[in-house]
Amino acid sequence: MQTIKTLASFFIRSFAVEDIYAHCGLTQTNAINIFIQQSINMEGMPLLVTKNSKDAIREQAIGILMAELRKGELSASNSEDWIPEKEILAKFGVDA
């Protein structure tokens, strides 16, 4: 009976994972291959593994974004260097 429960649990998780990757346009095999390639590229785990991975990744992303925003602010030496927000939004197809 335990074998059946374990097998059922495996298939349920497998289908859930396939749905997650399908939303990204990937198969489970594609996702595993990407993970392996990223592990090689980074010479380690390509993601943070903690009890609070979601929060840790969010905080890391916010830190990176804030650093990039700061670099952008510092790169404009005068007001003529700035690009209007509406122009940027239009360039990237974002509705204001």
Contacts in CASP RR format, 6 or more apart in sequence:
PFRMAT RR
TARGET T0000
AUTHOR 0000-0000-0000
METHOD contacts of the structure
MODEL  1
MQTIKTLASFFIRSFAVEDIYAHCGLTQTNAINIFIQQSINMEGMPLLVT
KNSKDAIREQAIGILMAELRKGELSASNSEDWIPEKEILAKFGVDA
14 28 0 8 1.000
17 28 0 8 1.000
17 31 0 8 1.000
18 27 0 8 1.000
18 28 0 8 1.000
21 27 0 8 1.000
21 28 0 8 1.000
21 30 0 8 1.000
21 31 0 8 1.000
24 31 0 8 1.000
26 34 0 8 1.000
35 46 0 8 1.000
38 46 0 8 1.000
39 45 0 8 1.000
39 46 0 8 1.000
47 53 0 8 1.000
47 57 0 8 1.000
48 56 0 8 1.000
48 57 0 8 1.000
48 60 0 8 1.000
50 56 0 8 1.000
75 81 0 8 1.000
76 82 0 8 1.000
85 96 0 8 1.000
86 96 0 8 1.000
89 95 0 8 1.000
89 96 0 8 1.000
END
